[in-house]
Amino acid sequence: MLLTTAFVAFALLLVTVVVSATEVHLERKRLYELADALALAAADSMTHETFYTGAATDPVDGAVLTLTSGGVRAEVTDYLARNPEALAGLHGVTVTDASTTDGRTATVSLAARARPAMVSWVTQPWSDGIIIRAESRARAW
């Protein structure tokens, strides 16, 4: 009886750890999906009007369109404002970087706080959350 009780307690603690780790992993995957969507939107951020009115800068090394860091940041902010449902299920999302280094690649870095789904004495040290990060890049051509 004592051995069975100890085994059941151990099994329940193991379940809390596995469920909590799975929740953190799924939130990290959602954050990567959001970073991918933001980088893609930023890479496609140059409008036809900007390009065809001559407001675009000269391409670099064969690039068709040229991105700017300000344009990438503006598109990321605009995307998040237009799509608040993209942040559903994520807590404390911050854009740590939204820029371009070569004028062709949009880089977006995000950080968020993932909380364990089940808190027990095993997962108590992480009950305030775990910082997760995601970075994505997308080419404009």
Summary of the structure (lengths in Angstrom):
residues: 141
radius of gyration: 21.3
end to end distance: 67.3
largest distance: 81.3
contacts: 413
relative contact order: 0.22
helix: 48%
strand: 21%
